Amino acid sequence: MALRVECDKETGVAVVTLDRPEKHNAIDLETAAELTAAWRQFRFDASVRAIVVTGAGDKAFCTGIDRGAEVPQPHSPYSIDDPLLAIGPKTCDLFKPVIAAVNGMACGGAFYLLGESEFVVADERASFFDPHTTYGMVSAYEAMYMAQRMPFGEVARMSLMGTAERVSARRAYEVGLVSELAAPGEALTAALRSAEVIASYPPAAVEGTVRAVWAASSGARAQAVAQAPQLIGLGNLPPEEQAGLFGGRQQGFRLR
């Protein structure tokens, strides 16, 4: 199992942990399927009233899709099969509150999870970046998710700068992506503190509020996401060229 799910029946809070620290919690096809199954199961478990999603270890929250994952694609220029599309709670029709506790790096496909969480708590050593353009890939879904959480210029800069620049937890807090900064090693504790408060409230009122918040932006997101497959299909380099860029990547980056 690449995913750990722990439920505290007393507090009503579940913790979902990406448990591949040796891979910086990158998501392979097995992990993607486990995330989808967990979110769908929570819909039917009345004892779970709030969820925290985090990553094992202190190096990374999640670094997106595992580059070793074999992802077959349809022989059609009109569609793209993205294995991460169903890893978020809202896509799985779960409208119980989800808080992301970010430790270390959060990049690329991690934004599918951050983009469908109610809010983000981050270790002050955390950082955020989007590597797509560096490797000849279109940042479509990721940029669209972040465009609902950050000012336009900040999303554009992060999406375009690739691996050359990372957004510090402090900067992410200043622009609104992160709602709370935690001391080193305390992101999960801080997220649980909020989750336990929310889980203590009447569930129907909480879910109704979650749905109301998402209703305010779901229309714009749906319109944007509908364009993503075509943008990816037109703009991505062939996989072998992406691999070449990945293998020759420079290690340095600027933290801002």
Backbone torsions as a table, in degrees:
resi	resn	phi	psi	omega
1	MET	NA	129.0	179.2
2	ALA	-96.8	2.5	-178.0
3	LEU	-132.0	132.7	174.9
4	ARG	-107.7	130.3	177.9
5	VAL	-123.5	119.9	-179.9
6	GLU	-123.8	128.6	-177.7
7	CYS	-117.3	128.5	176.2
8	ASP	-101.1	103.4	-176.0
9	LYS	-65.8	-25.9	-179.0
10	GLU	-71.8	-43.4	-178.8
11	THR	-91.3	-20.8	-176.8
12	GLY	81.2	16.0	-177.3
13	VAL	-110.3	133.0	173.4
14	ALA	-107.7	145.4	175.3
15	VAL	-116.3	122.7	177.7
16	VAL	-106.4	118.6	-175.5
17	THR	-118.0	120.5	169.6
18	LEU	-68.5	119.2	-168.3
19	ASP	-117.6	60.4	174.5
20	ARG	-132.9	57.4	-174.0
21	PRO	-59.5	-29.9	179.8
22	GLU	-67.8	-18.3	177.8
23	LYS	-110.9	19.6	-176.0
24	HIS	55.5	33.2	178.3
25	ASN	57.0	32.2	172.6
26	ALA	-64.9	150.7	-172.8
27	ILE	-101.4	115.5	172.5
28	ASP	-93.2	-177.5	-175.3
29	LEU	-65.3	-34.5	178.1
30	GLU	-64.0	-45.7	-179.8
31	THR	-64.5	-40.6	178.7
32	ALA	-59.0	-44.6	179.6
33	ALA	-65.1	-38.3	179.7
34	GLU	-67.3	-38.0	176.6
35	LEU	-62.6	-47.6	178.7
36	THR	-57.5	-45.3	-179.2
37	ALA	-64.3	-38.6	-179.4
38	ALA	-65.2	-47.8	-179.9
39	TRP	-60.3	-42.3	-178.8
40	ARG	-67.1	-36.1	178.9
41	GLN	-66.7	-37.8	-179.9
42	PHE	-61.7	-25.6	178.5
43	ARG	-60.5	-28.9	-173.9
44	PHE	-103.9	1.6	-177.4
45	ASP	-107.5	100.1	-176.3
46	ALA	-68.2	-18.1	-179.5
47	SER	-75.6	-17.1	177.5
48	VAL	-97.1	116.0	-175.3
49	ARG	-116.7	-10.0	174.9
50	ALA	-157.9	152.2	-175.3
51	ILE	-133.3	142.0	171.1
52	VAL	-114.6	131.4	176.1
53	VAL	-112.6	132.7	-176.7
54	THR	-148.4	-179.0	178.4
55	GLY	-122.6	148.0	-179.7
56	ALA	-73.3	146.7	178.9
57	GLY	80.6	-178.2	-177.6
58	ASP	-114.9	6.0	-178.8
59	LYS	-85.1	-36.2	-173.8
60	ALA	-155.4	143.4	166.8
61	PHE	-75.0	-54.4	177.8
62	CYS	-169.5	140.6	178.7
63	THR	-113.5	27.2	175.4
64	GLY	83.3	-155.3	-175.0
65	ILE	-73.0	142.4	175.6
66	ASP	-68.9	121.2	-176.4
67	ARG	-65.1	-14.8	177.4
68	GLY	-84.8	-4.6	-177.8
69	ALA	-70.8	133.0	176.8
70	GLU	-87.8	112.1	-176.7
71	VAL	-117.0	97.9	178.9
72	PRO	-65.5	143.9	-179.1
73	GLN	-119.9	146.4	177.2
74	PRO	-66.4	149.6	178.5
75	HIS	-84.3	68.6	-178.0
76	SER	-151.2	135.4	177.7
77	PRO	-77.9	-1.2	-173.4
78	TYR	-102.6	-4.2	-175.9
79	SER	-145.6	150.7	176.6
80	ILE	-130.1	130.8	174.2
81	ASP	-92.0	112.0	179.8
82	ASP	-105.4	112.9	-176.6
83	PRO	-68.6	-10.8	-179.6
84	LEU	-94.7	-4.6	-173.9
85	LEU	-59.9	-29.1	-175.7
86	ALA	-107.2	21.1	-178.6
87	ILE	-89.5	-6.7	-178.9
88	GLY	-94.3	152.4	-177.0
89	PRO	-64.5	-39.8	-176.2
90	LYS	-69.7	-37.6	176.3
91	THR	-60.7	-29.2	178.3
92	CYS	-92.7	15.0	175.8
93	ASP	63.3	32.5	174.2
94	LEU	-102.0	116.7	-179.8
95	PHE	-116.1	27.9	164.7
96	LYS	-81.4	148.9	-174.5
97	PRO	-66.3	136.0	179.0
98	VAL	-123.8	128.2	178.5
99	ILE	-114.3	131.4	177.2
100	ALA	-94.1	129.8	175.4
101	ALA	-108.7	106.9	-171.1
102	VAL	-101.1	124.6	175.1
103	ASN	-123.7	136.0	178.3
104	GLY	69.9	-144.0	-175.7
105	MET	-79.9	141.9	168.0
106	ALA	-133.4	115.4	-175.2
107	CYS	-147.9	159.5	174.8
108	GLY	53.6	-120.5	-176.2
109	GLY	-62.1	-12.4	173.6
110	ALA	-59.7	-24.8	-176.2
111	PHE	-70.5	-17.4	173.1
112	TYR	-63.8	-38.8	178.8
113	LEU	-76.7	-45.9	179.0
114	LEU	-63.6	-37.8	-177.2
115	GLY	-68.5	-20.2	179.7
116	GLU	-112.1	14.6	172.5
117	SER	-94.1	155.6	178.9
118	GLU	-69.9	-43.6	174.5
119	PHE	-157.1	168.5	-171.7
120	VAL	-120.5	129.8	170.6
121	VAL	-110.2	132.4	-175.2
122	ALA	-129.4	139.2	167.1
123	ASP	-58.6	139.0	-177.0
124	GLU	-64.3	-11.6	175.7
125	ARG	-94.6	0.6	-178.2
126	ALA	-69.2	160.1	175.6
127	SER	-147.5	157.7	-174.5
128	PHE	-132.0	136.5	174.8
129	PHE	-160.5	165.4	-177.9
130	ASP	-127.8	107.6	-172.1
131	PRO	-82.5	-2.1	-167.2
132	HIS	-53.6	-53.2	-173.0
133	THR	-63.0	-33.5	178.7
134	THR	-56.5	-34.6	-175.1
135	TYR	-104.4	19.4	176.0
136	GLY	72.4	32.9	-179.3
137	MET	-122.2	149.2	177.4
138	VAL	-82.7	128.4	170.4
139	SER	-86.9	96.9	-176.4
140	ALA	-105.6	-73.6	-179.6
141	TYR	-58.3	-42.4	-177.1
142	GLU	-61.0	-48.9	-179.7
143	ALA	-63.9	-37.4	-179.7
144	MET	-66.1	-41.6	176.8
145	TYR	-63.5	-45.6	-177.6
146	MET	-70.2	-24.7	179.1
147	ALA	-65.4	-16.7	176.1
148	GLN	-93.0	-4.8	-176.8
149	ARG	-117.4	-15.4	-172.9
150	MET	-136.5	156.9	175.1
151	PRO	-60.4	152.5	-174.8
152	PHE	-52.3	-50.5	-177.0
153	GLY	-62.0	-35.9	179.4
154	GLU	-69.0	-40.9	177.9
155	VAL	-64.8	-46.1	-179.0
156	ALA	-60.4	-44.2	-178.9
157	ARG	-64.6	-47.2	-179.5
158	MET	-62.8	-40.0	-177.8
159	SER	-69.4	-34.0	-175.2
160	LEU	-88.9	-27.9	-176.3
161	MET	-77.3	-13.1	175.5
162	GLY	58.0	-135.3	-176.0
163	THR	-83.8	-2.9	-176.9
164	ALA	-74.5	-17.2	-173.9
165	GLU	-146.2	141.7	175.5
166	ARG	-124.0	145.2	178.0
167	VAL	-89.8	121.7	179.5
168	SER	-69.3	160.7	176.3
169	ALA	-59.5	-38.2	179.5
170	ARG	-62.3	-45.5	178.8
171	ARG	-66.3	-39.8	178.2
172	ALA	-61.6	-35.5	175.9
173	TYR	-67.6	-41.8	-178.4
174	GLU	-64.2	-33.7	-177.1
175	VAL	-95.5	-2.0	172.1
176	GLY	100.9	-3.5	177.0
177	LEU	-67.5	-39.6	179.7
178	VAL	-104.0	133.7	-178.9
179	SER	-96.2	-18.9	179.9
180	GLU	-150.9	133.3	173.1
181	LEU	-96.0	135.4	-179.8
182	ALA	-116.3	153.5	176.2
183	ALA	-62.8	158.9	-179.8
184	PRO	-49.7	126.7	178.8
185	GLY	81.3	2.7	-173.6
186	GLU	-111.9	8.9	-177.2
187	ALA	-62.3	-45.0	-179.6
188	LEU	-63.7	-42.9	179.2
189	THR	-60.5	-43.6	-179.7
190	ALA	-66.3	-40.6	179.2
191	ALA	-65.8	-40.2	178.3
192	LEU	-64.0	-35.8	179.0
193	ARG	-59.6	-45.0	178.2
194	SER	-69.3	-42.1	-178.2
195	ALA	-61.4	-38.7	-179.4
196	GLU	-67.1	-36.3	176.0
197	VAL	-63.8	-49.6	-177.8
198	ILE	-62.9	-40.2	-179.3
199	ALA	-65.7	-18.7	-179.2
200	SER	-81.4	-9.9	-178.5
201	TYR	-88.5	162.5	178.6
202	PRO	-57.1	123.8	-172.5
203	PRO	-58.9	-39.2	-177.6
204	ALA	-65.1	-37.8	178.0
205	ALA	-67.0	-39.5	179.6
206	VAL	-65.8	-48.4	-179.1
207	GLU	-63.3	-40.3	177.9
208	GLY	-60.4	-38.2	178.6
209	THR	-69.0	-42.2	176.5
210	VAL	-58.1	-46.3	-179.8
211	ARG	-64.5	-36.7	178.9
212	ALA	-64.2	-44.1	179.2
213	VAL	-61.3	-45.3	-178.4
214	TRP	-71.1	-29.9	178.2
215	ALA	-61.5	-28.2	-178.0
216	ALA	-66.6	-23.1	-175.7
217	SER	-127.6	-4.0	-172.9
218	SER	-66.6	-32.9	-179.3
219	GLY	-64.3	-47.1	-179.8
220	ALA	-64.4	-39.7	-179.8
221	ARG	-65.6	-42.3	-179.1
222	ALA	-61.5	-40.0	179.0
223	GLN	-64.9	-41.2	-179.7
224	ALA	-67.7	-47.5	-175.8
225	VAL	-62.0	-29.9	179.3
226	ALA	-61.4	-24.5	-179.7
227	GLN	-88.5	-14.3	-171.7
228	ALA	-58.3	-46.8	-177.3
229	PRO	-58.0	-41.0	-179.4
230	GLN	-67.3	-39.6	178.8
231	LEU	-63.7	-41.3	178.8
232	ILE	-67.1	-45.7	-178.4
233	GLY	-61.0	-36.8	-178.8
234	LEU	-81.1	-34.5	-169.7
235	GLY	-99.1	-19.2	-177.8
236	ASN	-73.9	137.5	169.3
237	LEU	-69.0	158.3	174.1
238	PRO	-57.8	149.8	-176.3
239	PRO	-52.8	-38.4	-178.1
240	GLU	-67.6	-32.5	176.6
241	GLU	-73.2	-37.2	174.1
242	GLN	-59.4	-44.2	-178.7
243	ALA	-61.7	-38.1	178.5
244	GLY	-64.0	-42.1	177.9
245	LEU	-66.1	-39.2	179.7
246	PHE	-64.0	-42.4	-178.8
247	GLY	-67.3	-28.2	-178.3
248	GLY	-100.6	15.8	-174.9
249	ARG	-65.7	148.0	174.7
250	GLN	-83.9	147.5	-173.7
251	GLN	-87.1	-23.1	-175.1
252	GLY	-76.3	155.2	174.7
253	PHE	-155.7	160.1	176.8
254	ARG	-102.6	132.5	177.0
255	LEU	-101.3	127.3	-179.9
256	ARG	-126.8	NA	NA
